Amino acid sequence: MLAFTNAKEKTSPTIIGAGCKLTGDIKTDHSVQIHGNVIGNITADTVVIGRGGRVAGKITATNLFLHGTLDGPAIVNTANVFSNAQMTGTLSYYTLNITGNTGLECKLAKRKGKKDE
């Protein structure tokens, strides 16, 4: 059983479950987990795109964990790309971690300047 947060808790994640399709933008100060399909831009502290997850849009985040598919650009501080991940677009990062064989067909752009900007 899932526990629901109350008004005093300020860190509940946004979860798009498998089989769910969302068209529109997501903006939060917390984490977003995508296991379904999102067509739109995501701005969050942490974005996790699960193995069955797909995002068509721009990601802006502190941390990206990419297990699924991202069709679009991403501007992140730390990108973690896992085996079976696929991405098109430009991945702009300060730190990049790649594990296993990935389907990256994107431009990699190391960010310069301060990490907190």
Biopython code that builds the backbone (N, CA, C, O; Angstrom):
import numpy as np
from Bio.PDB.StructureBuilder import StructureBuilder

atoms = [
    (1, "MET", "N", (0.842, -1.175, 0.000)),
    (1, "MET", "CA", (0.000, 0.000, 0.000)),
    (1, "MET", "C", (0.887, 1.238, 0.000)),
    (1, "MET", "O", (1.896, 1.282, 0.702)),
    (2, "LEU", "N", (0.520, 2.218, -0.767)),
    (2, "LEU", "CA", (1.275, 3.458, -0.830)),
    (2, "LEU", "C", (0.852, 4.396, 0.287)),
    (2, "LEU", "O", (-0.327, 4.483, 0.629)),
    (3, "ALA", "N", (1.809, 5.086, 0.840)),
    (3, "ALA", "CA", (1.512, 6.084, 1.870)),
    (3, "ALA", "C", (1.363, 7.442, 1.200)),
    (3, "ALA", "O", (2.159, 7.794, 0.330)),
    (4, "PHE", "N", (0.375, 8.187, 1.586)),
    (4, "PHE", "CA", (0.157, 9.517, 1.040)),
    (4, "PHE", "C", (0.775, 10.551, 1.963)),
    (4, "PHE", "O", (0.831, 10.357, 3.177)),
    (5, "THR", "N", (1.231, 11.635, 1.390)),
    (5, "THR", "CA", (1.830, 12.684, 2.206)),
    (5, "THR", "C", (0.733, 13.588, 2.749)),
    (5, "THR", "O", (-0.378, 13.629, 2.220)),
    (6, "ASN", "N", (1.060, 14.309, 3.809)),
    (6, "ASN", "CA", (0.109, 15.264, 4.349)),
    (6, "ASN", "C", (0.613, 16.677, 4.097)),
    (6, "ASN", "O", (1.683, 16.851, 3.513)),
    (7, "ALA", "N", (-0.122, 17.674, 4.518)),
    (7, "ALA", "CA", (0.199, 19.067, 4.233)),
    (7, "ALA", "C", (1.535, 19.497, 4.839)),
    (7, "ALA", "O", (2.155, 20.439, 4.346)),
    (8, "LYS", "N", (1.986, 18.826, 5.898)),
    (8, "LYS", "CA", (3.247, 19.195, 6.543)),
    (8, "LYS", "C", (4.458, 18.641, 5.800)),
    (8, "LYS", "O", (5.567, 19.154, 5.952)),
    (9, "GLU", "N", (4.255, 17.603, 5.002)),
    (9, "GLU", "CA", (5.351, 17.025, 4.230)),
    (9, "GLU", "C", (5.479, 17.783, 2.925)),
    (9, "GLU", "O", (4.498, 17.994, 2.212)),
    (10, "LYS", "N", (6.695, 18.188, 2.624)),
    (10, "LYS", "CA", (6.915, 19.028, 1.447)),
    (10, "LYS", "C", (7.739, 18.347, 0.363)),
    (10, "LYS", "O", (8.174, 19.015, -0.575)),
    (11, "THR", "N", (7.967, 17.041, 0.459)),
    (11, "THR", "CA", (8.858, 16.387, -0.482)),
    (11, "THR", "C", (8.237, 15.197, -1.203)),
    (11, "THR", "O", (8.965, 14.269, -1.558)),
    (12, "SER", "N", (6.965, 15.180, -1.430)),
    (12, "SER", "CA", (6.358, 14.044, -2.108)),
    (12, "SER", "C", (6.755, 14.038, -3.585)),
    (12, "SER", "O", (6.742, 15.084, -4.234)),
    (13, "PRO", "N", (7.113, 12.849, -4.125)),
    (13, "PRO", "CA", (7.506, 12.764, -5.531)),
    (13, "PRO", "C", (6.290, 12.804, -6.452)),
    (13, "PRO", "O", (5.173, 12.476, -6.051)),
    (14, "THR", "N", (6.529, 13.207, -7.674)),
    (14, "THR", "CA", (5.515, 13.116, -8.720)),
    (14, "THR", "C", (5.824, 11.850, -9.503)),
    (14, "THR", "O", (6.943, 11.674, -9.985)),
    (15, "ILE", "N", (4.832, 10.961, -9.634)),
    (15, "ILE", "CA", (5.049, 9.677, -10.296)),
    (15, "ILE", "C", (4.041, 9.517, -11.423)),
    (15, "ILE", "O", (2.831, 9.612, -11.217)),
    (16, "ILE", "N", (4.563, 9.272, -12.618)),
    (16, "ILE", "CA", (3.731, 8.939, -13.775)),
    (16, "ILE", "C", (3.921, 7.442, -13.999)),
    (16, "ILE", "O", (4.978, 7.002, -14.451)),
    (17, "GLY", "N", (2.906, 6.679, -13.683)),
    (17, "GLY", "CA", (3.007, 5.228, -13.695)),
    (17, "GLY", "C", (3.006, 4.615, -15.082)),
    (17, "GLY", "O", (2.636, 5.258, -16.064)),
    (18, "ALA", "N", (3.427, 3.358, -15.146)),
    (18, "ALA", "CA", (3.420, 2.602, -16.386)),
    (18, "ALA", "C", (1.998, 2.567, -16.948)),
    (18, "ALA", "O", (1.035, 2.386, -16.202)),
    (19, "GLY", "N", (1.874, 2.737, -18.232)),
    (19, "GLY", "CA", (0.562, 2.740, -18.878)),
    (19, "GLY", "C", (-0.119, 4.093, -18.868)),
    (19, "GLY", "O", (-1.158, 4.261, -19.506)),
    (20, "CYS", "N", (0.442, 5.065, -18.155)),
    (20, "CYS", "CA", (-0.134, 6.408, -18.081)),
    (20, "CYS", "C", (0.496, 7.297, -19.147)),
    (20, "CYS", "O", (1.700, 7.218, -19.391)),
    (21, "LYS", "N", (-0.311, 8.140, -19.781)),
    (21, "LYS", "CA", (0.189, 9.091, -20.768)),
    (21, "LYS", "C", (-0.221, 10.487, -20.325)),
    (21, "LYS", "O", (-1.396, 10.750, -20.070)),
    (22, "LEU", "N", (0.760, 11.379, -20.236)),
    (22, "LEU", "CA", (0.522, 12.752, -19.815)),
    (22, "LEU", "C", (1.023, 13.693, -20.900)),
    (22, "LEU", "O", (2.163, 13.584, -21.352)),
    (23, "THR", "N", (0.164, 14.616, -21.314)),
    (23, "THR", "CA", (0.562, 15.659, -22.245)),
    (23, "THR", "C", (0.496, 16.978, -21.501)),
    (23, "THR", "O", (-0.575, 17.409, -21.073)),
    (24, "GLY", "N", (1.652, 17.620, -21.348)),
    (24, "GLY", "CA", (1.728, 18.870, -20.606)),
    (24, "GLY", "C", (3.043, 18.943, -19.853)),
    (24, "GLY", "O", (3.776, 17.958, -19.766)),
    (25, "ASP", "N", (3.333, 20.104, -19.314)),
    (25, "ASP", "CA", (4.584, 20.331, -18.605)),
    (25, "ASP", "C", (4.460, 19.977, -17.126)),
    (25, "ASP", "O", (3.384, 20.079, -16.536)),
    (26, "ILE", "N", (5.585, 19.556, -16.538)),
    (26, "ILE", "CA", (5.664, 19.266, -15.109)),
    (26, "ILE", "C", (6.730, 20.180, -14.530)),
    (26, "ILE", "O", (7.845, 20.253, -15.047)),
    (27, "LYS", "N", (6.382, 20.880, -13.448)),
    (27, "LYS", "CA", (7.344, 21.741, -12.772)),
    (27, "LYS", "C", (7.199, 21.541, -11.276)),
    (27, "LYS", "O", (6.121, 21.734, -10.715)),
    (28, "THR", "N", (8.319, 21.142, -10.619)),
    (28, "THR", "CA", (8.308, 20.896, -9.180)),
    (28, "THR", "C", (9.702, 21.118, -8.618)),
    (28, "THR", "O", (10.690, 21.059, -9.351)),
    (29, "ASP", "N", (9.782, 21.375, -7.315)),
    (29, "ASP", "CA", (11.071, 21.517, -6.643)),
    (29, "ASP", "C", (11.607, 20.162, -6.187)),
    (29, "ASP", "O", (12.715, 20.088, -5.656)),
    (30, "HIS", "N", (10.849, 19.104, -6.381)),
    (30, "HIS", "CA", (11.190, 17.795, -5.851)),
    (30, "HIS", "C", (11.482, 16.817, -6.983)),
    (30, "HIS", "O", (11.919, 17.229, -8.058)),
    (31, "SER", "N", (11.250, 15.548, -6.757)),
    (31, "SER", "CA", (11.589, 14.534, -7.751)),
    (31, "SER", "C", (10.381, 14.136, -8.601)),
    (31, "SER", "O", (9.228, 14.231, -8.182)),
    (32, "VAL", "N", (10.704, 13.685, -9.817)),
    (32, "VAL", "CA", (9.698, 13.192, -10.757)),
    (32, "VAL", "C", (10.169, 11.828, -11.252)),
    (32, "VAL", "O", (11.316, 11.670, -11.669)),
    (33, "GLN", "N", (9.277, 10.850, -11.202)),
    (33, "GLN", "CA", (9.568, 9.524, -11.724)),
    (33, "GLN", "C", (8.628, 9.263, -12.892)),
    (33, "GLN", "O", (7.411, 9.396, -12.766)),
    (34, "ILE", "N", (9.201, 8.892, -14.019)),
    (34, "ILE", "CA", (8.416, 8.630, -15.222)),
    (34, "ILE", "C", (8.555, 7.149, -15.573)),
    (34, "ILE", "O", (9.646, 6.674, -15.886)),
    (35, "HIS", "N", (7.446, 6.438, -15.517)),
    (35, "HIS", "CA", (7.415, 5.033, -15.912)),
    (35, "HIS", "C", (6.457, 4.849, -17.087)),
    (35, "HIS", "O", (6.393, 3.774, -17.684)),
    (36, "GLY", "N", (5.722, 5.899, -17.408)),
    (36, "GLY", "CA", (4.797, 5.906, -18.544)),
    (36, "GLY", "C", (5.330, 6.800, -19.644)),
    (36, "GLY", "O", (6.518, 6.767, -19.966)),
    (37, "ASN", "N", (4.434, 7.608, -20.225)),
    (37, "ASN", "CA", (4.779, 8.426, -21.385)),
    (37, "ASN", "C", (4.415, 9.881, -21.102)),
    (37, "ASN", "O", (3.268, 10.180, -20.771)),
    (38, "VAL", "N", (5.391, 10.791, -21.230)),
    (38, "VAL", "CA", (5.147, 12.219, -21.031)),
    (38, "VAL", "C", (5.536, 12.961, -22.299)),
    (38, "VAL", "O", (6.639, 12.798, -22.821)),
    (39, "ILE", "N", (4.611, 13.779, -22.782)),
    (39, "ILE", "CA", (4.896, 14.690, -23.894)),
    (39, "ILE", "C", (4.822, 16.084, -23.305)),
    (39, "ILE", "O", (3.736, 16.620, -23.084)),
    (40, "GLY", "N", (5.987, 16.670, -23.052)),
    (40, "GLY", "CA", (6.050, 17.980, -22.422)),
    (40, "GLY", "C", (7.383, 18.164, -21.724)),
    (40, "GLY", "O", (8.191, 17.237, -21.653)),
    (41, "ASN", "N", (7.608, 19.342, -21.218)),
    (41, "ASN", "CA", (8.854, 19.685, -20.550)),
    (41, "ASN", "C", (8.760, 19.360, -19.067)),
    (41, "ASN", "O", (7.690, 19.457, -18.466)),
    (42, "ILE", "N", (9.903, 18.970, -18.476)),
    (42, "ILE", "CA", (9.948, 18.654, -17.052)),
    (42, "ILE", "C", (11.043, 19.482, -16.396)),
    (42, "ILE", "O", (12.196, 19.463, -16.828)),
    (43, "THR", "N", (10.670, 20.210, -15.346)),
    (43, "THR", "CA", (11.620, 20.950, -14.523)),
    (43, "THR", "C", (11.474, 20.427, -13.105)),
    (43, "THR", "O", (10.396, 20.501, -12.516)),
    (44, "ALA", "N", (12.574, 19.892, -12.553)),
    (44, "ALA", "CA", (12.515, 19.289, -11.223)),
    (44, "ALA", "C", (13.922, 19.192, -10.645)),
    (44, "ALA", "O", (14.913, 19.381, -11.351)),
    (45, "ASP", "N", (13.993, 18.891, -9.336)),
    (45, "ASP", "CA", (15.296, 18.652, -8.727)),
    (45, "ASP", "C", (15.897, 17.370, -9.291)),
    (45, "ASP", "O", (17.038, 17.372, -9.752)),
    (46, "THR", "N", (15.146, 16.283, -9.258)),
    (46, "THR", "CA", (15.608, 14.991, -9.751)),
    (46, "THR", "C", (14.563, 14.416, -10.695)),
    (46, "THR", "O", (13.372, 14.400, -10.384)),
    (47, "VAL", "N", (15.019, 13.943, -11.856)),
    (47, "VAL", "CA", (14.133, 13.288, -12.818)),
    (47, "VAL", "C", (14.653, 11.871, -13.040)),
    (47, "VAL", "O", (15.816, 11.665, -13.389)),
    (48, "VAL", "N", (13.760, 10.896, -12.830)),
    (48, "VAL", "CA", (14.069, 9.497, -13.083)),
    (48, "VAL", "C", (13.163, 9.041, -14.215)),
    (48, "VAL", "O", (11.939, 9.098, -14.103)),
    (49, "ILE", "N", (13.766, 8.591, -15.300)),
    (49, "ILE", "CA", (12.994, 8.009, -16.399)),
    (49, "ILE", "C", (13.271, 6.512, -16.355)),
    (49, "ILE", "O", (14.363, 6.058, -16.697)),
    (50, "GLY", "N", (12.264, 5.756, -15.927)),
    (50, "GLY", "CA", (12.403, 4.312, -15.746)),
    (50, "GLY", "C", (12.541, 3.584, -17.069)),
    (50, "GLY", "O", (12.408, 4.185, -18.135)),
    (51, "ARG", "N", (12.811, 2.271, -16.998)),
    (51, "ARG", "CA", (13.051, 1.457, -18.203)),
    (51, "ARG", "C", (11.924, 1.542, -19.220)),
    (51, "ARG", "O", (12.186, 1.592, -20.422)),
    (52, "GLY", "N", (10.702, 1.557, -18.776)),
    (52, "GLY", "CA", (9.570, 1.655, -19.697)),
    (52, "GLY", "C", (9.118, 3.085, -19.932)),
    (52, "GLY", "O", (8.156, 3.325, -20.662)),
    (53, "GLY", "N", (9.808, 4.035, -19.315)),
    (53, "GLY", "CA", (9.407, 5.439, -19.418)),
    (53, "GLY", "C", (9.903, 6.105, -20.681)),
    (53, "GLY", "O", (10.949, 5.756, -21.227)),
    (54, "ARG", "N", (9.119, 7.082, -21.136)),
    (54, "ARG", "CA", (9.477, 7.838, -22.336)),
    (54, "ARG", "C", (9.072, 9.286, -22.121)),
    (54, "ARG", "O", (7.952, 9.572, -21.697)),
    (55, "VAL", "N", (9.993, 10.202, -22.417)),
    (55, "VAL", "CA", (9.710, 11.633, -22.355)),
    (55, "VAL", "C", (10.061, 12.244, -23.693)),
    (55, "VAL", "O", (11.158, 12.041, -24.213)),
    (56, "ALA", "N", (9.113, 13.001, -24.255)),
    (56, "ALA", "CA", (9.351, 13.796, -25.456)),
    (56, "ALA", "C", (9.229, 15.252, -25.026)),
    (56, "ALA", "O", (8.124, 15.788, -24.928)),
    (57, "GLY", "N", (10.372, 15.891, -24.771)),
    (57, "GLY", "CA", (10.380, 17.259, -24.286)),
    (57, "GLY", "C", (11.711, 17.587, -23.653)),
    (57, "GLY", "O", (12.640, 16.781, -23.691)),
    (58, "LYS", "N", (11.806, 18.760, -23.076)),
    (58, "LYS", "CA", (13.041, 19.246, -22.472)),
    (58, "LYS", "C", (13.065, 18.929, -20.978)),
    (58, "LYS", "O", (12.072, 19.121, -20.275)),
    (59, "ILE", "N", (14.215, 18.440, -20.503)),
    (59, "ILE", "CA", (14.422, 18.172, -19.079)),
    (59, "ILE", "C", (15.366, 19.235, -18.530)),
    (59, "ILE", "O", (16.431, 19.479, -19.096)),
    (60, "THR", "N", (14.973, 19.866, -17.427)),
    (60, "THR", "CA", (15.849, 20.768, -16.681)),
    (60, "THR", "C", (15.846, 20.274, -15.247)),
    (60, "THR", "O", (14.810, 20.295, -14.582)),
    (61, "ALA", "N", (17.030, 19.818, -14.753)),
    (61, "ALA", "CA", (17.071, 19.201, -13.431)),
    (61, "ALA", "C", (18.472, 19.266, -12.839)),
    (61, "ALA", "O", (19.459, 19.475, -13.544)),
    (62, "THR", "N", (18.526, 19.081, -11.534)),
    (62, "THR", "CA", (19.814, 18.928, -10.868)),
    (62, "THR", "C", (20.379, 17.551, -11.193)),
    (62, "THR", "O", (21.555, 17.427, -11.533)),
    (63, "ASN", "N", (19.546, 16.515, -11.089)),
    (63, "ASN", "CA", (19.971, 15.133, -11.328)),
    (63, "ASN", "C", (19.045, 14.459, -12.324)),
    (63, "ASN", "O", (17.825, 14.606, -12.253)),
    (64, "LEU", "N", (19.636, 13.717, -13.256)),
    (64, "LEU", "CA", (18.876, 12.919, -14.211)),
    (64, "LEU", "C", (19.344, 11.478, -14.100)),
    (64, "LEU", "O", (20.541, 11.198, -14.164)),
    (65, "PHE", "N", (18.388, 10.561, -13.932)),
    (65, "PHE", "CA", (18.654, 9.129, -13.954)),
    (65, "PHE", "C", (17.893, 8.582, -15.152)),
    (65, "PHE", "O", (16.666, 8.489, -15.114)),
    (66, "LEU", "N", (18.600, 8.222, -16.209)),
    (66, "LEU", "CA", (17.973, 7.813, -17.468)),
    (66, "LEU", "C", (18.141, 6.317, -17.679)),
    (66, "LEU", "O", (19.234, 5.827, -17.962)),
    (67, "HIS", "N", (17.024, 5.600, -17.533)),
    (67, "HIS", "CA", (16.962, 4.168, -17.817)),
    (67, "HIS", "C", (16.142, 3.930, -19.082)),
    (67, "HIS", "O", (16.342, 2.930, -19.772)),
    (68, "GLY", "N", (15.230, 4.834, -19.387)),
    (68, "GLY", "CA", (14.307, 4.700, -20.514)),
    (68, "GLY", "C", (14.709, 5.563, -21.696)),
    (68, "GLY", "O", (15.870, 5.576, -22.104)),
    (69, "THR", "N", (13.728, 6.291, -22.247)),
    (69, "THR", "CA", (13.931, 7.046, -23.483)),
    (69, "THR", "C", (13.638, 8.520, -23.272)),
    (69, "THR", "O", (12.624, 8.887, -22.679)),
    (70, "LEU", "N", (14.539, 9.361, -23.765)),
    (70, "LEU", "CA", (14.354, 10.807, -23.747)),
    (70, "LEU", "C", (14.546, 11.327, -25.158)),
    (70, "LEU", "O", (15.627, 11.209, -25.733)),
    (71, "ASP", "N", (13.486, 11.904, -25.712)),
    (71, "ASP", "CA", (13.538, 12.542, -27.028)),
    (71, "ASP", "C", (13.485, 14.042, -26.809)),
    (71, "ASP", "O", (12.406, 14.632, -26.743)),
    (72, "GLY", "N", (14.645, 14.649, -26.699)),
    (72, "GLY", "CA", (14.694, 16.081, -26.454)),
    (72, "GLY", "C", (15.947, 16.437, -25.685)),
    (72, "GLY", "O", (16.704, 15.553, -25.283)),
    (73, "PRO", "N", (16.173, 17.716, -25.479)),
    (73, "PRO", "CA", (17.375, 18.149, -24.769)),
    (73, "PRO", "C", (17.231, 18.009, -23.259)),
    (73, "PRO", "O", (16.123, 17.935, -22.727)),
    (74, "ALA", "N", (18.377, 17.974, -22.579)),
    (74, "ALA", "CA", (18.400, 17.952, -21.119)),
    (74, "ALA", "C", (19.518, 18.861, -20.633)),
    (74, "ALA", "O", (20.643, 18.800, -21.129)),
    (75, "ILE", "N", (19.198, 19.704, -19.659)),
    (75, "ILE", "CA", (20.180, 20.566, -19.007)),
    (75, "ILE", "C", (20.194, 20.150, -17.541)),
    (75, "ILE", "O", (19.233, 20.394, -16.812)),
    (76, "VAL", "N", (21.296, 19.515, -17.110)),
    (76, "VAL", "CA", (21.363, 18.952, -15.765)),
    (76, "VAL", "C", (22.737, 19.216, -15.149)),
    (76, "VAL", "O", (23.700, 19.530, -15.848)),
    (77, "ASN", "N", (22.801, 19.082, -13.833)),
    (77, "ASN", "CA", (24.104, 19.117, -13.171)),
    (77, "ASN", "C", (24.782, 17.753, -13.290)),
    (77, "ASN", "O", (25.938, 17.663, -13.703)),
    (78, "THR", "N", (24.054, 16.691, -12.925)),
    (78, "THR", "CA", (24.595, 15.339, -12.988)),
    (78, "THR", "C", (23.666, 14.454, -13.803)),
    (78, "THR", "O", (22.470, 14.366, -13.524)),
    (79, "ALA", "N", (24.229, 13.798, -14.818)),
    (79, "ALA", "CA", (23.467, 12.864, -15.650)),
    (79, "ALA", "C", (23.978, 11.457, -15.389)),
    (79, "ALA", "O", (25.176, 11.194, -15.493)),
    (80, "ASN", "N", (23.068, 10.558, -15.051)),
    (80, "ASN", "CA", (23.373, 9.147, -14.852)),
    (80, "ASN", "C", (22.620, 8.377, -15.929)),
    (80, "ASN", "O", (21.390, 8.322, -15.922)),
    (81, "VAL", "N", (23.370, 7.784, -16.854)),
    (81, "VAL", "CA", (22.773, 7.106, -18.003)),
    (81, "VAL", "C", (23.083, 5.615, -17.878)),
    (81, "VAL", "O", (24.246, 5.218, -17.797)),
    (82, "PHE", "N", (22.039, 4.801, -17.863)),
    (82, "PHE", "CA", (22.180, 3.375, -17.617)),
    (82, "PHE", "C", (21.973, 2.565, -18.887)),
    (82, "PHE", "O", (21.498, 3.082, -19.898)),
    (83, "SER", "N", (22.343, 1.260, -18.820)),
    (83, "SER", "CA", (22.182, 0.394, -19.984)),
    (83, "SER", "C", (20.725, 0.402, -20.430)),
    (83, "SER", "O", (19.818, 0.517, -19.606)),
    (84, "ASN", "N", (20.509, 0.283, -21.701)),
    (84, "ASN", "CA", (19.200, 0.314, -22.363)),
    (84, "ASN", "C", (18.628, 1.718, -22.485)),
    (84, "ASN", "O", (17.567, 1.883, -23.087)),
    (85, "ALA", "N", (19.282, 2.729, -21.944)),
    (85, "ALA", "CA", (18.792, 4.106, -22.083)),
    (85, "ALA", "C", (18.960, 4.568, -23.522)),
    (85, "ALA", "O", (19.898, 4.173, -24.215)),
    (86, "GLN", "N", (18.033, 5.410, -23.954)),
    (86, "GLN", "CA", (18.100, 5.985, -25.293)),
    (86, "GLN", "C", (17.824, 7.477, -25.194)),
    (86, "GLN", "O", (16.967, 7.915, -24.427)),
    (87, "MET", "N", (18.564, 8.249, -25.979)),
    (87, "MET", "CA", (18.359, 9.695, -25.952)),
    (87, "MET", "C", (18.745, 10.305, -27.280)),
    (87, "MET", "O", (19.744, 9.928, -27.892)),
    (88, "THR", "N", (17.926, 11.267, -27.720)),
    (88, "THR", "CA", (18.264, 12.122, -28.848)),
    (88, "THR", "C", (18.201, 13.560, -28.330)),
    (88, "THR", "O", (17.525, 13.823, -27.336)),
    (89, "GLY", "N", (18.879, 14.474, -28.974)),
    (89, "GLY", "CA", (18.906, 15.859, -28.515)),
    (89, "GLY", "C", (20.278, 16.186, -27.964)),
    (89, "GLY", "O", (21.252, 15.501, -28.277)),
    (90, "THR", "N", (20.369, 17.223, -27.148)),
    (90, "THR", "CA", (21.630, 17.638, -26.535)),
    (90, "THR", "C", (21.565, 17.411, -25.036)),
    (90, "THR", "O", (20.629, 17.854, -24.371)),
    (91, "LEU", "N", (22.575, 16.712, -24.503)),
    (91, "LEU", "CA", (22.686, 16.497, -23.075)),
    (91, "LEU", "C", (23.762, 17.442, -22.551)),
    (91, "LEU", "O", (24.949, 17.263, -22.823)),
    (92, "SER", "N", (23.329, 18.449, -21.797)),
    (92, "SER", "CA", (24.228, 19.452, -21.226)),
    (92, "SER", "C", (24.389, 19.140, -19.742)),
    (92, "SER", "O", (23.393, 19.069, -19.022)),
    (93, "TYR", "N", (25.624, 18.952, -19.268)),
    (93, "TYR", "CA", (25.875, 18.429, -17.927)),
    (93, "TYR", "C", (27.158, 19.005, -17.335)),
    (93, "TYR", "O", (28.005, 19.531, -18.056)),
    (94, "TYR", "N", (27.291, 18.898, -15.997)),
    (94, "TYR", "CA", (28.555, 19.131, -15.301)),
    (94, "TYR", "C", (29.259, 17.796, -15.074)),
    (94, "TYR", "O", (30.467, 17.681, -15.279)),
    (95, "THR", "N", (28.489, 16.777, -14.646)),
    (95, "THR", "CA", (29.031, 15.445, -14.382)),
    (95, "THR", "C", (28.215, 14.429, -15.168)),
    (95, "THR", "O", (26.985, 14.470, -15.163)),
    (96, "LEU", "N", (28.910, 13.514, -15.845)),
    (96, "LEU", "CA", (28.248, 12.494, -16.656)),
    (96, "LEU", "C", (28.729, 11.114, -16.225)),
    (96, "LEU", "O", (29.931, 10.850, -16.194)),
    (97, "ASN", "N", (27.786, 10.236, -15.894)),
    (97, "ASN", "CA", (28.078, 8.841, -15.535)),
    (97, "ASN", "C", (27.317, 7.947, -16.505)),
    (97, "ASN", "O", (26.093, 8.029, -16.605)),
    (98, "ILE", "N", (28.051, 7.088, -17.224)),
    (98, "ILE", "CA", (27.423, 6.174, -18.182)),
    (98, "ILE", "C", (27.746, 4.751, -17.757)),
    (98, "ILE", "O", (28.906, 4.410, -17.526)),
    (99, "THR", "N", (26.709, 3.921, -17.654)),
    (99, "THR", "CA", (26.855, 2.525, -17.249)),
    (99, "THR", "C", (26.332, 1.631, -18.361)),
    (99, "THR", "O", (25.172, 1.754, -18.753)),
    (100, "GLY", "N", (27.165, 0.735, -18.875)),
    (100, "GLY", "CA", (26.716, -0.239, -19.860)),
    (100, "GLY", "C", (26.501, 0.346, -21.245)),
    (100, "GLY", "O", (26.857, 1.491, -21.525)),
    (101, "ASN", "N", (25.908, -0.477, -22.103)),
    (101, "ASN", "CA", (25.616, -0.068, -23.480)),
    (101, "ASN", "C", (24.362, 0.781, -23.499)),
    (101, "ASN", "O", (23.318, 0.367, -22.995)),
    (102, "THR", "N", (24.461, 1.954, -24.071)),
    (102, "THR", "CA", (23.307, 2.839, -24.153)),
    (102, "THR", "C", (23.038, 3.186, -25.602)),
    (102, "THR", "O", (23.891, 2.991, -26.468)),
    (103, "GLY", "N", (21.863, 3.695, -25.857)),
    (103, "GLY", "CA", (21.479, 4.111, -27.200)),
    (103, "GLY", "C", (21.533, 5.620, -27.335)),
    (103, "GLY", "O", (20.604, 6.239, -27.855)),
    (104, "LEU", "N", (22.621, 6.211, -26.866)),
    (104, "LEU", "CA", (22.745, 7.663, -26.965)),
    (104, "LEU", "C", (23.045, 8.064, -28.399)),
    (104, "LEU", "O", (24.046, 7.642, -28.976)),
    (105, "GLU", "N", (22.184, 8.870, -28.958)),
    (105, "GLU", "CA", (22.397, 9.456, -30.274)),
    (105, "GLU", "C", (22.262, 10.957, -30.124)),
    (105, "GLU", "O", (21.606, 11.630, -30.919)),
    (106, "CYS", "N", (22.905, 11.463, -29.078)),
    (106, "CYS", "CA", (22.750, 12.865, -28.736)),
    (106, "CYS", "C", (24.091, 13.573, -28.742)),
    (106, "CYS", "O", (25.148, 12.944, -28.757)),
    (107, "LYS", "N", (24.026, 14.872, -28.731)),
    (107, "LYS", "CA", (25.223, 15.696, -28.591)),
    (107, "LYS", "C", (25.484, 15.861, -27.098)),
    (107, "LYS", "O", (24.574, 16.175, -26.331)),
    (108, "LEU", "N", (26.739, 15.647, -26.690)),
    (108, "LEU", "CA", (27.122, 15.839, -25.298)),
    (108, "LEU", "C", (27.793, 17.199, -25.169)),
    (108, "LEU", "O", (28.697, 17.523, -25.939)),
    (109, "ALA", "N", (27.354, 17.999, -24.196)),
    (109, "ALA", "CA", (27.898, 19.340, -23.996)),
    (109, "ALA", "C", (28.216, 19.529, -22.525)),
    (109, "ALA", "O", (27.314, 19.693, -21.704)),
    (110, "LYS", "N", (29.513, 19.507, -22.188)),
    (110, "LYS", "CA", (29.932, 19.733, -20.798)),
    (110, "LYS", "C", (29.697, 21.188, -20.459)),
    (110, "LYS", "O", (30.169, 22.085, -21.157)),
    (111, "ARG", "N", (28.950, 21.420, -19.363)),
    (111, "ARG", "CA", (28.638, 22.783, -18.933)),
    (111, "ARG", "C", (29.864, 23.410, -18.286)),
    (111, "ARG", "O", (30.639, 22.738, -17.604)),
    (112, "LYS", "N", (30.022, 24.681, -18.506)),
    (112, "LYS", "CA", (31.111, 25.442, -17.912)),
    (112, "LYS", "C", (30.535, 26.451, -16.944)),
    (112, "LYS", "O", (29.354, 26.786, -17.031)),
    (113, "GLY", "N", (31.344, 26.940, -16.025)),
    (113, "GLY", "CA", (30.854, 27.929, -15.063)),
    (113, "GLY", "C", (30.518, 27.277, -13.747)),
    (113, "GLY", "O", (30.891, 26.133, -13.487)),
    (114, "LYS", "N", (29.818, 28.010, -12.930)),
    (114, "LYS", "CA", (29.475, 27.530, -11.589)),
    (114, "LYS", "C", (28.331, 26.537, -11.629)),
    (114, "LYS", "O", (27.373, 26.698, -12.385)),
    (115, "LYS", "N", (28.446, 25.511, -10.804)),
    (115, "LYS", "CA", (27.412, 24.472, -10.734)),
    (115, "LYS", "C", (26.097, 24.994, -10.187)),
    (115, "LYS", "O", (25.040, 24.468, -10.537)),
    (116, "ASP", "N", (26.130, 26.002, -9.349)),
    (116, "ASP", "CA", (24.917, 26.488, -8.694)),
    (116, "ASP", "C", (24.169, 27.532, -9.503)),
    (116, "ASP", "O", (23.167, 28.068, -9.030)),
    (117, "GLU", "N", (24.627, 27.835, -10.705)),
    (117, "GLU", "CA", (23.949, 28.860, -11.508)),
    (117, "GLU", "C", (22.673, 28.317, -12.090)),
    (117, "GLU", "O", (21.963, 29.033, -12.796)),
]
sb = StructureBuilder()
sb.init_structure("model")
sb.init_model(0)
sb.init_chain("A")
sb.init_seg("    ")
for serial, (resi, resn, name, xyz) in enumerate(atoms, 1):
    if name == "N":
        sb.init_residue(resn, " ", resi, " ")
    sb.init_atom(name, np.array(xyz, "f"), 0.0, 1.0, " ", f" {name:<3s}", serial, name[0])
structure = sb.get_structure()
